[in-house]
Amino acid sequence: MDTVLFSKEIRRNTLRCLHSQGSGHVGGSLSIVDLLAVLYSRHMHVDPTNPKMDDRDKLVLSKGHAGPALYATLALKGFFPLEWLDTLNKLGTRLPSHVNINLTPGVDMTAGSLGQGFSCACGLAIADRVRGINRYVYVITGEGELQEGQNWEAAMLAADKHLDHMIVFVDSNKMQIDGYTRDVMDVEDLVAKFKAFGFDTQRINGHDHKAIDDAICRAKAVSGKPHCIIMDTIKGKGVSFYETMGAGVHSTTVTDEQYAAALEELK
Ligand SMILES: Cc1ncc(C[n+]2csc(CCOP(=O)(O)OP(=O)(O)O)c2C)c(N)n1
């Protein structure tokens, strides 16, 4: 499927999932949709009929609160029925609001306590090297999440061990839970920081599918270093009233009316 159509379907189904509980992490789910669309249509070596396939690529959604966007993507890829999207966070669900490797087919790492996924991904990449498995490990972290010091320990480790099959995406939507990231604790200059840590580093428009695809291809062509792709994004991307809501879009409602209006925009 064309990535633009796929991203629209992911947005519609992300909101379907969030609407099932009436609220949730709308902003940071919608901001990573274009990345997920490109990753899962062009790059992720996965098999929905065999989610634990030994040599599959792995995605660590370190900003685990964006689970609904990943669930929509996985359901559309055929990892599980679309009807599961209507069960977000309900008793007995396979789709908790924050991702869990033990519950959801296609989810490769549990996350939700911010700051840990990058380290987990280093462990996965080192284990792959030991086992001789030639896969890519992708990580998605928020720029607010980078305030957690553990990320920078992971960055040191990744560079020291030359983890060149690891690509870290920073979803830089400039907002976190309490407001604008620059007001809470500025994390810039991210390009300079990742370069200084020894990463092959790029910065792109995180909603431009060609730019995302090209950046991943460029990263894969560089060996000997881990990769960081900083994506400038918009929190709530794709739905006008979420894009303009400000920092409140981090966790907000998806009422019947909002859901209907969003679907109208995403036709
Ligand atoms: C260790 C930890 N502290 C606090 C939280 C609560 N929390 C959930 S999302 C969030 C904001 C994260 O901001 P960012 O990484 O920029 O995510 P995004 O804006 O992309 O959703 C916080 C503080 C958490 N999940 N884990």
The ligand as a MOL file (V3000), in Angstrom:
LIG
                    3D

  0  0  0     0  0            999 V3000
M  V30 BEGIN CTAB
M  V30 COUNTS 26 27 0 0 0
M  V30 BEGIN ATOM
M  V30 1 C 9.9230 7.5370 34.0680 0
M  V30 2 C 8.6550 8.2240 33.6870 0
M  V30 3 N 8.3720 9.4500 34.1660 0
M  V30 4 C 7.2220 10.0750 33.8330 0
M  V30 5 C 6.3110 9.4540 33.0040 0
M  V30 6 C 5.0150 10.1690 32.6540 0
M  V30 7 N 4.9960 10.6090 31.2560 0 CHG=1
M  V30 8 C 4.3250 9.9550 30.3160 0
M  V30 9 S 4.4730 10.6280 28.7880 0
M  V30 10 C 5.4430 11.8830 29.3930 0
M  V30 11 C 5.9950 12.9610 28.4810 0
M  V30 12 C 6.9980 12.4530 27.5620 0
M  V30 13 O 7.3620 13.4520 26.6450 0
M  V30 14 P 7.9400 13.0400 25.2390 0
M  V30 15 O 8.9960 12.0160 25.4290 0
M  V30 16 O 8.3220 14.2740 24.5210 0
M  V30 17 O 6.7120 12.2860 24.5700 0
M  V30 18 P 5.6660 12.7960 23.4790 0
M  V30 19 O 5.5360 14.2750 23.5890 0
M  V30 20 O 6.2350 12.4150 22.1610 0
M  V30 21 O 4.3920 12.0640 23.7690 0
M  V30 22 C 5.6560 11.7270 30.7660 0
M  V30 23 C 6.4450 12.6430 31.6040 0
M  V30 24 C 6.6360 8.1690 32.5210 0
M  V30 25 N 5.8120 7.4960 31.6870 0
M  V30 26 N 7.8100 7.5720 32.8570 0
M  V30 END ATOM
M  V30 BEGIN BOND
M  V30 1 1 1 2
M  V30 2 1 2 3
M  V30 3 2 2 26
M  V30 4 2 3 4
M  V30 5 1 4 5
M  V30 6 1 5 6
M  V30 7 2 5 24
M  V30 8 1 6 7
M  V30 9 2 7 8
M  V30 10 1 7 22
M  V30 11 1 8 9
M  V30 12 1 9 10
M  V30 13 1 10 11
M  V30 14 2 10 22
M  V30 15 1 11 12
M  V30 16 1 12 13
M  V30 17 1 13 14
M  V30 18 2 14 15
M  V30 19 1 14 16
M  V30 20 1 14 17
M  V30 21 1 17 18
M  V30 22 2 18 19
M  V30 23 1 18 20
M  V30 24 1 18 21
M  V30 25 1 22 23
M  V30 26 1 24 25
M  V30 27 1 24 26
M  V30 END BOND
M  V30 END CTAB
M  END
